[in-house]
Amino acid sequence: MVLERDIVAACVDYLLYRGAWVFRVTGHLAREGDRVFGQRKGIPDILFVLNGKGGAVECKVLGKQPTPHQQAELDAIRRAGGLAIVAHDVSDVIREVA
């Protein structure tokens, strides 16, 4: 069975192989009193810049789709001119960044 972390690792490896700047997002939040620091809900698993174009990858095991928060972030990235990919396999990233 393929795990989401395996898909993330394969996508990161491919993007690095292509020469991309890559940031692997982790979902940690910190609290200080009433203030919350960290990422908001739905930020994609991987942020990258390749050949001057920014993008993001949301990795999902086969049969799963992005949550509404994740889809909203992907849509916002597209509206801003970035590449937003839902990857069920590294081949989805290969196809989109080719």
DSSP file (Angstrom, degrees, kcal/mol; ACC not computed):
  #  RESIDUE AA STRUCTURE BP1 BP2  ACC     N-H-->O    O-->H-N    N-H-->O    O-->H-N    TCO  KAPPA ALPHA  PHI   PSI    X-CA   Y-CA   Z-CA
    1    1 A M              0   0    0      0, 0.0     2,-0.4     0, 0.0     0, 0.0   0.000 360.0 360.0 360.0 130.0    0.0    0.0    0.0
    2    2 A V        -     0   0    0      4,-0.0     2,-0.3     3,-0.0    60,-0.1  -0.658 360.0-149.4 -82.0 131.3    1.4    3.4   -1.0
    3    3 A L    >>  -     0   0    0     -2,-0.4     4,-1.5     1,-0.1     3,-0.7  -0.685  22.8-117.3 -98.8 155.0    1.4    6.0    1.8
    4    4 A E  H 3> S+     0   0    0     -2,-0.3     4,-2.6     1,-0.2     5,-0.2   0.886 115.2  58.4 -57.8 -39.3    1.0    9.7    1.3
    5    5 A R  H 3> S+     0   0    0      1,-0.2     4,-2.4     2,-0.2    -1,-0.2   0.831 103.2  53.5 -62.5 -30.3    4.4   10.3    2.7
    6    6 A D  H <> S+     0   0    0     -3,-0.7     4,-2.1     2,-0.2    -1,-0.2   0.880 109.1  48.1 -69.6 -37.5    5.9    8.1    0.0
    7    7 A I  H  X S+     0   0    0     -4,-1.5     4,-2.4     2,-0.2    -2,-0.2   0.921 112.0  49.9 -66.6 -44.1    4.1   10.2   -2.7
    8    8 A V  H  X S+     0   0    0     -4,-2.6     4,-2.8     1,-0.2     5,-0.2   0.941 110.8  49.3 -58.6 -48.5    5.4   13.4   -1.1
    9    9 A A  H  X S+     0   0    0     -4,-2.4     4,-2.6     1,-0.2    -1,-0.2   0.903 111.6  48.5 -60.2 -42.7    9.0   12.0   -0.9
   10   10 A A  H  X S+     0   0    0     -4,-2.1     4,-2.2     2,-0.2    -1,-0.2   0.897 112.8  48.1 -65.3 -40.0    8.9   11.0   -4.6
   11   11 A C  H  X S+     0   0    0     -4,-2.4     4,-2.6     2,-0.2    -2,-0.2   0.919 112.4  48.1 -67.5 -43.4    7.5   14.3   -5.7
   12   12 A V  H  X S+     0   0    0     -4,-2.8     4,-2.7     2,-0.2     5,-0.2   0.938 111.8  50.5 -60.4 -47.3   10.2   16.3   -3.6
   13   13 A D  H  X S+     0   0    0     -4,-2.6     4,-2.3    -5,-0.2    -2,-0.2   0.908 111.8  47.7 -58.1 -43.5   12.9   14.0   -5.1
   14   14 A Y  H  X S+     0   0    0     -4,-2.2     4,-2.0     2,-0.2    -1,-0.2   0.936 111.9  48.6 -64.8 -46.1   11.7   14.7   -8.6
   15   15 A L  H  <>S+     0   0    0     -4,-2.6     5,-2.6     1,-0.2     4,-0.4   0.904 112.5  48.4 -62.6 -40.7   11.4   18.4   -8.2
   16   16 A L  H ><5S+     0   0    0     -4,-2.7     3,-1.4     1,-0.2    -1,-0.2   0.907 108.3  54.8 -64.2 -40.4   14.9   18.6   -6.7
   17   17 A Y  H 3<5S+     0   0    0     -4,-2.3    -1,-0.2     1,-0.3    -2,-0.2   0.871 106.2  52.3 -57.8 -38.1   16.2   16.5   -9.6
   18   18 A R  T 3<5S-     0   0    0     -4,-2.0    -1,-0.3    -5,-0.1    -2,-0.2   0.540 124.4-105.7 -77.0  -6.6   14.8   19.0  -12.0
   19   19 A G  T < 5 +     0   0    0     -3,-1.4    -3,-0.2    -4,-0.4    32,-0.2   0.640  66.8 153.2  93.3  15.8   16.6   21.8  -10.1
   20   20 A A      < -     0   0    0     -5,-2.6     2,-0.5    -6,-0.2    -1,-0.2  -0.398  51.0-119.3 -76.7 152.7   13.6   23.3   -8.3
   21   21 A W  E     -A   49   0A   0     28,-2.4    28,-2.0    -2,-0.1     2,-0.4  -0.824  43.9-167.5 -81.2 131.2   13.7   25.2   -5.0
   22   22 A V  E     -A   48   0A   0     -2,-0.5     2,-0.4    26,-0.2    26,-0.2  -0.980  22.1-172.5-133.0 137.1   11.5   23.0   -2.8
   23   23 A F  E     -A   47   0A   0     24,-2.9    24,-2.6    -2,-0.4     2,-0.7  -0.988  15.7-148.7-127.1 121.7    9.9   23.5    0.6
   24   24 A R  E     -A   46   0A   0     -2,-0.4     2,-0.3    22,-0.2    22,-0.2  -0.811  19.7-143.5 -89.9 115.9    8.1   20.6    2.3
   25   25 A V        -     0   0    0     20,-2.6     2,-0.4    -2,-0.7    -2,-0.0  -0.628  14.7-166.8 -83.2 133.3    5.3   22.0    4.4
   26   26 A T        -     0   0    0     -2,-0.3     2,-1.2     2,-0.1    13,-0.2  -0.919  25.7-121.8-117.4 150.5    4.5   20.4    7.8
   27   27 A G        +     0   0    0     -2,-0.4     2,-0.4    11,-0.1    -2,-0.0  -0.326  55.8 141.5 -91.4  54.3    1.3   21.1    9.7
   28   28 A H        -     0   0    0     -2,-1.2    11,-0.7     2,-0.0     2,-0.3  -0.798  26.4-172.0 -99.6 137.1    2.7   22.4   13.0
   29   29 A L  E     -D   38   0B   0     -2,-0.4     2,-0.4     9,-0.2     9,-0.2  -0.914   6.6-157.6-120.2 150.6    1.0   25.2   14.9
   30   30 A A  E     -D   37   0B   0      7,-2.6     7,-3.4    -2,-0.3     2,-0.4  -0.973   7.5-151.8-125.8 144.6    2.3   27.0   18.0
   31   31 A R  E     +D   36   0B   0     -2,-0.4     2,-0.3     5,-0.2     5,-0.2  -0.926  15.0 179.3-118.5 141.8    0.2   28.9   20.5
   32   32 A E  E >   -D   35   0B   0      3,-2.6     3,-2.0    -2,-0.4     2,-0.3  -0.843  69.8 -56.9-138.3  99.2    1.1   31.9   22.6
   33   33 A G  T 3  S-     0   0    0     -2,-0.3    -1,-0.1     1,-0.3     0, 0.0  -0.528 121.7 -16.7  64.6-125.0   -1.9   33.0   24.7
   34   34 A D  T 3  S+     0   0    0     -2,-0.3     2,-0.3    -3,-0.1    -1,-0.3   0.475 119.8  96.3 -87.9  -3.6   -4.7   33.8   22.2
   35   35 A R  E <   -D   32   0B   0     -3,-2.0    -3,-2.6     2,-0.0     2,-0.4  -0.688  57.5-158.4 -94.0 141.0   -2.3   34.0   19.3
   36   36 A V  E     -D   31   0B   0     -2,-0.3     2,-0.4    -5,-0.2    -5,-0.2  -0.971   7.4-165.8-118.4 130.4   -1.7   31.0   16.9
   37   37 A F  E     +D   30   0B   0     -7,-3.4    -7,-2.6    -2,-0.4     2,-0.3  -0.888  44.7  50.8-115.8 146.1    1.4   30.9   14.8
   38   38 A G  E    S-D   29   0B   0     -2,-0.4    -9,-0.2    -9,-0.2     2,-0.2  -0.872  89.4 -22.9 128.6-160.9    2.1   28.6   11.8
   39   39 A Q        -     0   0    0    -11,-0.7     2,-0.2    -2,-0.3     3,-0.1  -0.473  56.8-120.1 -88.0 156.2    0.3   27.7    8.7
   40   40 A R    >   -     0   0    0     -2,-0.2     3,-1.3     1,-0.1    -1,-0.1  -0.483  47.4 -75.3 -85.9 164.9   -3.4   28.0    7.9
   41   41 A K  T 3  S+     0   0    0      1,-0.2    -1,-0.1    -2,-0.2    32,-0.0  -0.290 112.5  25.7 -59.4 138.4   -5.6   25.0    7.0
   42   42 A G  T 3  S+     0   0    0      1,-0.3    -1,-0.2    -3,-0.1    32,-0.1   0.371  71.0 151.8  95.2  -4.8   -5.2   23.7    3.5
   43   43 A I    <   -     0   0    0     -3,-1.3    -1,-0.3     1,-0.1    27,-0.1  -0.417  53.0-106.4 -61.2 132.6   -1.6   24.8    2.6
   44   44 A P        -     0   0    0      0, 0.0    14,-0.2     0, 0.0   -19,-0.2  -0.081  20.6-114.7 -60.8 161.1   -0.3   22.2    0.1
   45   45 A D  S    S+     0   0    0     12,-0.6   -20,-2.6     1,-0.2     2,-0.4   0.819  97.7  31.3 -64.8 -34.1    2.3   19.6    1.1
   46   46 A I  E     -AB  24  57A   0     11,-2.0    11,-2.5   -22,-0.2     2,-0.4  -0.991  60.6-167.8-134.1 133.1    5.0   21.0   -1.2
   47   47 A L  E     +AB  23  56A   0    -24,-2.6   -24,-2.9    -2,-0.4     2,-0.3  -0.946  23.6 167.4-113.1 141.9    5.8   24.5   -2.4
   48   48 A F  E     -AB  22  55A   0      7,-2.6     7,-2.8    -2,-0.4     2,-0.4  -0.986  32.2-149.5-151.6 159.5    8.3   24.9   -5.2
   49   49 A V  E     +AB  21  54A   0    -28,-2.0   -28,-2.4    -2,-0.3     2,-0.4  -0.995  23.0 173.4-129.6 127.3    9.8   27.3   -7.8
   50   50 A L  E >   - B   0  53A   0      3,-2.5     3,-1.6    -2,-0.4   -30,-0.1  -0.988  68.6 -12.4-137.7 124.4   11.0   25.8  -11.1
   51   51 A N  T 3  S-     0   0    0     -2,-0.4    -1,-0.1     1,-0.3     3,-0.1   0.865 129.5 -51.9  54.0  39.8   12.3   27.8  -14.0
   52   52 A G  T 3  S+     0   0    0      1,-0.2     2,-0.5     0, 0.0    -1,-0.3   0.518 116.0 109.8  80.8   4.8   10.9   31.1  -12.5
   53   53 A K  E <   -B   50   0A   0     -3,-1.6    -3,-2.5    29,-0.0    -1,-0.2  -0.957  59.1-139.3-119.3 130.6    7.4   29.8  -11.9
   54   54 A G  E     +B   49   0A   0     -2,-0.5    29,-2.2    -5,-0.2     2,-0.3  -0.529  30.0 161.3 -84.3 151.8    6.0   29.0   -8.5
   55   55 A G  E     -Bc  48  83A   0     -7,-2.8    -7,-2.6    27,-0.2     2,-0.3  -0.963  25.1-142.8-159.0 175.4    3.8   26.1   -7.7
   56   56 A A  E     -Bc  47  84A   0     27,-2.5    29,-2.7    -2,-0.3     2,-0.4  -0.990   6.8-151.6-147.1 150.8    2.4   23.7   -5.1
   57   57 A V  E     -Bc  46  85A   0    -11,-2.5   -11,-2.0    -2,-0.3   -12,-0.6  -0.991   1.3-164.7-128.6 126.2    1.7   20.0   -4.8
   58   58 A E  E     - c   0  86A   0     27,-3.0    29,-2.4    -2,-0.4     2,-0.4  -0.957  20.4-150.1-105.2 116.9   -1.0   18.5   -2.7
   59   59 A C  E     + c   0  87A   0     -2,-0.6     2,-0.3    27,-0.2    29,-0.2  -0.724  20.6 171.9 -94.5 135.6   -0.3   14.7   -2.4
   60   60 A K        -     0   0    0     27,-2.6     3,-0.1    -2,-0.4     2,-0.1  -0.998  33.7-114.5-141.2 141.2   -3.1   12.2   -2.0
   61   61 A V    >   -     0   0    0     -2,-0.3     3,-2.3     1,-0.1    28,-0.1  -0.400  58.9 -75.2 -68.7 155.4   -3.3    8.5   -2.0
   62   62 A L  T 3  S+     0   0    0     26,-0.3    -1,-0.1     1,-0.3     3,-0.1  -0.254 122.7  25.8 -55.2 132.5   -5.3    7.0   -4.9
   63   63 A G  T 3  S+     0   0    0      1,-0.3     2,-0.3    -3,-0.1    -1,-0.3   0.228 101.1 103.0  96.4 -12.8   -9.0    7.4   -4.3
   64   64 A K    <   -     0   0    0     -3,-2.3    -1,-0.3    24,-0.0    -4,-0.1  -0.766  51.2-162.7-103.4 150.3   -8.6   10.5   -2.1
   65   65 A Q        -     0   0    0     -2,-0.3    -4,-0.1    -3,-0.1     6,-0.0  -0.849  34.0 -81.0-124.8 161.4   -9.3   14.1   -3.1
   66   66 A P        -     0   0    0      0, 0.0    -1,-0.1     0, 0.0    -6,-0.0  -0.266  47.6-113.2 -60.0 147.9   -8.2   17.4   -1.5
   67   67 A T     >  -     0   0    0      1,-0.1     4,-3.0     4,-0.0     5,-0.2  -0.294  35.9 -98.7 -70.0 166.0  -10.3   18.7    1.4
   68   68 A P  H  > S+     0   0    0      0, 0.0     4,-2.2     0, 0.0     5,-0.1   0.897 127.0  49.7 -55.8 -40.3  -12.4   21.9    0.8
   69   69 A H  H  > S+     0   0    0      2,-0.2     4,-1.9     1,-0.2     5,-0.1   0.920 112.5  47.4 -64.4 -42.2   -9.6   23.9    2.6
   70   70 A Q  H  > S+     0   0    0      1,-0.2     4,-2.4     2,-0.2    -1,-0.2   0.914 111.8  49.8 -64.6 -42.9   -6.9   22.3    0.4
   71   71 A Q  H  X S+     0   0    0     -4,-3.0     4,-2.6     1,-0.2    -1,-0.2   0.887 108.0  54.0 -64.0 -38.3   -8.9   22.9   -2.8
   72   72 A A  H  X S+     0   0    0     -4,-2.2     4,-2.1    -5,-0.2    -1,-0.2   0.900 109.7  47.7 -62.5 -40.6   -9.5   26.5   -1.9
   73   73 A E  H  X S+     0   0    0     -4,-1.9     4,-2.3     2,-0.2    -2,-0.2   0.919 111.7  49.5 -66.8 -42.9   -5.7   27.0   -1.5
   74   74 A L  H  X S+     0   0    0     -4,-2.4     4,-2.2     1,-0.2    -2,-0.2   0.913 111.3  49.9 -61.1 -42.3   -5.0   25.3   -4.8
   75   75 A D  H  X S+     0   0    0     -4,-2.6     4,-2.5     1,-0.2    -1,-0.2   0.895 109.8  50.8 -62.8 -40.4   -7.6   27.5   -6.5
   76   76 A A  H  X S+     0   0    0     -4,-2.1     4,-1.6     2,-0.2    -1,-0.2   0.892 108.8  51.6 -65.6 -39.2   -6.0   30.6   -5.0
   77   77 A I  H  <>S+     0   0    0     -4,-2.3     5,-2.7     2,-0.2    -2,-0.2   0.918 111.0  48.0 -63.0 -43.5   -2.6   29.6   -6.2
   78   78 A R  H ><5S+     0   0    0     -4,-2.2     3,-1.8     1,-0.2    -2,-0.2   0.923 109.2  52.8 -62.6 -44.4   -3.9   29.1   -9.7
   79   79 A R  H 3<5S+     0   0    0     -4,-2.5    -1,-0.2     1,-0.3    -2,-0.2   0.833 106.7  54.1 -60.9 -31.2   -5.7   32.4   -9.6
   80   80 A A  T 3<5S-     0   0    0     -4,-1.6    -1,-0.3    -5,-0.2    -2,-0.2   0.445 127.0-100.3 -83.3   0.5   -2.4   34.0   -8.7
   81   81 A G  T < 5S+     0   0    0     -3,-1.8    -3,-0.2     1,-0.3    -2,-0.1   0.514  80.6 129.1  96.5   5.5   -0.7   32.5  -11.7
   82   82 A G      < -     0   0    0     -5,-2.7     2,-0.5    -6,-0.2    -1,-0.3  -0.408  63.9-105.8 -89.7 169.0    1.0   29.6  -10.0
   83   83 A L  E     -c   55   0A   0    -29,-2.2   -27,-2.5    -2,-0.1     2,-0.5  -0.844  33.6-169.6 -94.3 124.8    0.9   25.9  -10.8
   84   84 A A  E     -c   56   0A   0     -2,-0.5     2,-0.4   -29,-0.2   -27,-0.2  -0.971   7.5-175.5-122.3 118.7   -1.3   23.8   -8.5
   85   85 A I  E     -c   57   0A   0    -29,-2.7   -27,-3.0    -2,-0.5     2,-0.6  -0.926  22.7-155.6-120.7 134.4   -1.0   20.1   -8.7
   86   86 A V  E     -c   58   0A   0     -2,-0.4     2,-0.6   -29,-0.2   -27,-0.2  -0.957  26.3-162.5-100.9 118.5   -2.9   17.3   -7.0
   87   87 A A  E     +c   59   0A   0    -29,-2.4   -27,-2.6    -2,-0.6     3,-0.1  -0.906  32.0 167.1-112.8 119.3   -0.6   14.3   -7.1
   88   88 A H  S    S+     0   0    0     -2,-0.6   -26,-0.3     1,-0.3     2,-0.3   0.483  86.0   6.5 -95.0  -9.0   -1.7   10.7   -6.6
   89   89 A D  S >> S-     0   0    0    -28,-0.1     3,-1.9    -3,-0.1     4,-0.7  -0.956  84.8-101.5-164.9 156.1    1.7    9.6   -8.0
   90   90 A V  H 3> S+     0   0    0     -2,-0.3     4,-2.5     1,-0.3     3,-0.5   0.782 115.4  72.1 -59.0 -25.4    4.9   11.3   -9.0
   91   91 A S  H 3> S+     0   0    0      1,-0.2     4,-2.3     2,-0.2    -1,-0.3   0.804  89.5  60.2 -61.6 -27.6    3.8   10.9  -12.6
   92   92 A D  H <> S+     0   0    0     -3,-1.9     4,-1.7     2,-0.2    -1,-0.2   0.899 108.6  43.2 -65.1 -39.5    1.2   13.7  -12.0
   93   93 A V  H  X S+     0   0    0     -4,-0.7     4,-2.3    -3,-0.5     5,-0.2   0.918 111.9  53.6 -70.9 -44.0    4.0   16.1  -11.1
   94   94 A I  H  X S+     0   0    0     -4,-2.5     4,-0.7     1,-0.2    -2,-0.2   0.921 111.1  46.9 -55.1 -45.6    6.2   15.0  -14.0
   95   95 A R  H  < S+     0   0    0     -4,-2.3     3,-0.3     1,-0.2    -1,-0.2   0.896 114.3  46.2 -64.6 -41.9    3.3   15.6  -16.5
   96   96 A E  H  < S+     0   0    0     -4,-1.7    -1,-0.2     1,-0.2    -2,-0.2   0.808 116.4  41.3 -76.8 -29.9    2.4   19.0  -15.1
   97   97 A V  H  <        0   0    0     -4,-2.3    -1,-0.2     1,-0.2    -2,-0.2   0.461 360.0 360.0 -97.9   0.2    5.9   20.5  -14.9
   98   98 A A     <        0   0    0     -4,-0.7    -1,-0.2    -3,-0.3    -2,-0.1   0.502 360.0 360.0 -63.5 360.0    7.2   19.1  -18.2
